[in-house]
Amino acid sequence: MLRLMLLRHAKSDWSSSGMPDTARPLTERGEAAARLMGGYMARHALIPERVLCSPARRTRETWAGIATQWPPDVEIVFDEGLYATTPQSILSIVRAQDNATRTLLMIGHNPGLQETAELLIASGDVELRERLREKFPTAALAVIDFAVDKWSRVHDRSGRLDRYITPRSIAAATS
């Protein structure tokens, strides 16, 4: 079995109108959401062997926030191909992964991540699948399992949604 986790970057700052999109930082709320999601992932044994991350500042800062509660040996690769890309491009990156990696996390942007999740998921909790289709907010995490042993065998509608988590759903569960 292979596991792909898709994490949208946390809430970013839009206050500087002249700033290039790739340079936008996280807001304080975004930093807190990244730490919250990192803690959730650590508590639920959702630590990947490899992380592919868009090089945009907000995705790098999301990575920094989630990784604070993880072991230091998680492999991180910053991949230009994850910035402003299509589901087909993301799927190509997934299919090219080394099969020694069983759990992969991609940190990127919408609409690409949400559309990729929708493209890959064939089964799983119906209510969660519908929530994912309705909205993939900042710092949302989709965990998709595949009953294959090679990344090259991942294809459209071949995954099962294991869980779909948002910072809001974590906060609701703990209050």
N, C-alpha and C positions, 0 to 999 in steps of 0.2 A: 504494500500500500504506500502511496505517496500522498503528501499533504501540502497543499498550497494555501498560504494565508495572504490575503490582500488587505492592506492597511492604507486608508486614505490619510494624508497628512493632517495634522491637527489644525485648529483655527489659526488663520494667518491675519496679519495686519494690512489693511487696505488704506490706512490714513495718509500715506505719502503718495500723492498723485503722480509724481514724476519718476517713481522708483520702477526699475525693470521688474517684470513679473517674477523672474528667477531669484530676485534679491529680497522678496518680501519675507520678513521674519514672522515667528509665531507671536501671538498675543499672550498675555499672562494666562488667560483661559486656555489657550492652546497648549502652553507648557504644562499646565496642571492636567489637562486631558491626556497628554502623552505619558506623563508619569502614572496616571491612573490606569491607562491601558497597559503599560509595561508591567505594573504590579499585578493586574488581572492575568496577564499572559504567564507571568512567573508562577502565580498561585495555581494555575490550571494546567501546568506542564505544556505550555504552548511556546516553548523556546525553540526557534528554528536552528538548524545547523548553518544555514546560509541566509543572508539578507541581501537583496538587491534593492537599491534605493536611488530614486531620482536625485540628480545633483542640485536641485533647487534648494535654496536656503531653508525654506519651511519644511521640506522633507528631511534634510540633514538634522534640523533642530528636533523634529519629531523622533528621528532615530536616537538622538542623544537623550531625549526624555525617556523613551521606553527602555533603552539599554542600561539605565542607571541601576536597575534592579535585576539585571541578568548577569550570568557568568561572563567574564571578559574574553572568552575564547570564541565567541560567535563571529563567524566570518562575515564581513561587510564589504560589498562592492557597490560603488557609485556608478550607475549606468545611465548615460545620456539617452539611451533608447526608452527610458521610462518617463521622460518629460514630454507632455503634450502628445500622446501617442494613441494609436487605435487598439482595439481589442486584438486584432489580428497580429499586430506587432508585439503586443504583450505575450500572446500565445506562442509566437515564434521564439521569444526569449525563454519562456518556460520550457518549450520543447528542446532547447539547446542545452539545458542544464545537465551537469554530470550526474549520473545515476547513483553515485555514492551519497549524494544529498537526498535524504528522504523527506525532509521538511524544509520548505522554502517560504520565506516571507518577502513580499514585494511591497515597498512603500512608495506610493505615487499619488496620482491626481485623478480627479473626475473630469470628464465623464468616463475616461478610459477604464478605471478600475471597476466601476459599477457595471459597465457594459461587458467587461470581461467576465465578471462573476455571473451575470445573467446568461452569457454565452455558454459557460462551462457547466452550470448547475442543471442537473436533470432530476434530482430527487433530494429528499430531506424534508424537514418540518415545513409544511405548507404555509403556516402563518409567518415563519421567519423568512421564507422565500418571498412572500408578498411584501413584507416590511422592507426587504432589501430592494425589491423592484420599485417601491414607492419613493425611497430615499436612501442615499448612502452618504450620511453627513460626515463632517470632518471627524477624524480619529475613529471612524467606523472600521470594524474588522470582520471580514468574511473568512471562515475556515472551511476549505473544500477538500474532501478526500477523494482519491481516485483508486480504483481497484486494479491498478497496473503496477508494473515494476520498473518501467522506463518512462522518463519524461517525454520522450518522443511519441509515446502512445496516448498522451493526453489529447483529447479532441473535443469538439463541440458536444455539449450535452452528455459528458462522460463523468461528471463529478456529482458528489453528494454533499450538500451543505450540512456540515457538522454543527456549526453555530454562526450566528450573526450577532455581534456585540457592538454597542455604542457606549460612549461615556454616560449618556443618560440612562441606558438600561442597567449599567453597573451601579450607578448612584441609586436608582430605584430599588434594586435588589438588596442594597445595604442599608436602606433607610426604613 
